[in-house]
């Protein structure tokens, strides 16, 4: 049986969680839709992932 390979974490993983967590909590609480949450956090997460990519170079 083939084992799953772990996914690498970005250097900015903790920052990504900090951005996503509150937005997700607002969705669960009914304060915003998932679309609204995504619209607010996706640009932040993309910037953090880009920062992680650049730090690997």
N, C-alpha and C positions, 0 to 999 in steps of 0.2 A: 504494500500500500504506500502510495506517495504521500509524504507529509507536506503540510502547508508551510510555506516559507514566510517568516515574519516580514512585515512591511517596515521599511526604514522610517524613522520619525524625522521630520524636518527639525532643524535647529531651533526653529521658532514655534514648535508644537505647543508649548505652554501658552505663548501669546495667542495662538490660534484658538485654543480652548477658552481663553479669557474673553475673546471677541464673540465666539459662538455661544458659549454657555448662557449668558444673560438673554440673548435674543431667543434662544430655544426655550428658555423658561417663560418668556413672554408669550410664546406660541402656546405652550402647555396651559398657561393661565388664561388664554383667550384674549390677551391684550393686543395681539397682532396676528396676522396670517403668516403662514410659512413663506409666502411670496414676499411679504413686507420684511420679514426677518432676513431672508436671503438677500434682498436688495440692499439692506443696510450692512450686512457683514461680508458679503462676497468681495467687494472691492478691498476691504481691510485684509481679508485672508489671502487674496491674490498678491497683495503687496508684501505680506509676510512671507509667502512662499517664494516670491521673487528675491527677497532679501536672503532667504536661506540658500537659494540656488547660487546667488552671487558670492556668498561666503564660502561655498564649496570650491569655487574656481581659484 
